[in-house]
Amino acid sequence: METMNERLLRYLDNIFSPYADIPATRELKEELLTNLEEKFADLKDQGRDDETAYRMTVDSIGDISEIIENISAKNREAKATAASDLSAINLRGSDLKGIKVVDGEFNASDLRDSDFSGASLVGSSFKASDLRNVRFDSANLTDAEIITSDLTGATFDGADLTGARIYMCDLRKASFKDAKLNNTDLGFGDLSGLSFDNLTIRGASFKGSALKATSFRNVVFEDVSFKHAYVKKADFAGATMDKLTYAVLKGAKANLNNVTVI
């Protein structure tokens, strides 16, 4: 025959069964069981029959779902943090649209043909990764680091690249339509043939990059560095730029016909 303590335990088991894999909830259940056993004994000492004492005991703990959900949320957050290290693994062709990872690590991973559209990847690192044909459309890559990676055919359309460092990367055939390039470091990469047309670029750096046949038509430049970049065959038609940017480009033999200096 089931004892009252076993009945109380079964009651708690039913409540906590969806969260059995979370250590913190097991500790909470053990604490509650002790409290319920003490409550039941007190009610019995007061002359209550078993059934009345049981009902009053389980009713005394009230709704604990909010406490359990809070513990569960913290557990999910911890798992997400642990999963943010995705270095040196094969993720080729993965559907990663809309994921949210802060300071994630995707170093030396195979991410070719993966889709990060709409993802939040603030401060994340992609070093020596295969990022060919990866989609970062409308992704938040603020302060991200993409270094010595193959980005051939990658798309950053509508992406926020504020403060991002895309350094020493092969970016041929990549797309930056409507991207935000504020304080973005695009140094020492191969950006040949790309189009940055109609963007406003502030505080960015193209230092040392290959810009052969790269199009900057109608771009607004503010405090942008082209130091040591190959700009002789870049297209700046219709661009607007500050005097310092103009002076650096002129010194590098860029074609600045039809450029507006402010």
C-alpha positions, 0 to 999 in steps of 0.5 A: 500500500502506498505511504503518504510520503510516497503519495507526496513524492508522486505528486511532485514527480508529476509537476516536475516531470517536464524538467527532469533533466535540469539539476536545479529543479531536482534540488527544488523538488527535494526541498519541497518534498521535505517541506510537504512532509513536515506540513502533513505531519503538523496537520495530522498532529492537529487532528486532520484525517489523512485525506484532508491533511494531504489536500491541505498540504499540496494546496499549501505550495500554490502555483510553482510554475513560474519558479520552474519556468525561470529555472528552465529559462536559465538552463536554456540560456546556459545551453545556448552559451555552451553551444556558441563555441562551434569551432572546427566542425562541419556545418556546411549547408546549415539553416541558421536563419535568425539564430542569436549568438553573442561572442560566438566562435565559428573558427576553422569551421566549414560553413559553406552554403549555410544561411545566417539570414536575419541572425544576430551574431554580435561579437562573433568570430569567424577565423580561417573559416570556409564561408563560400556562398554563405548568406548573412542577409539582414544579419547583425554582425556588429563587432564581429571578426571574420579573418583570413576566411574564404567569403567568395560569393557570400551575401551581406545584403542589408547586414549591419557590419558596424565595427566588424573586422572582415580582414584578409578575406577573399570577398570576390563575388560577394554582395553588400547591397544596402549593408551598413559599413560604419567603422568596418575594417575591410583591410587587406582583402580581395574585393575585386569586382564588388559593388558598394554602389549607393551606400553611405560608408563612415569610418571604414577602412579598405587599407591594403585591399585589392579594389580592381574594378570595384564599384563605389558609384554614388557612394557617400564617404566620410572619413574612410581609409584607402591607405595602400589600397589598389584603387587605380581601376576602381569606379568612384563616379558620382561619389561624395567624399571629404577632403582627406579621403579625396586627397588619399585617393588622388595620391593613389592615382584613383580616377576621381572624375565626376566626384563631389568633395565636401 
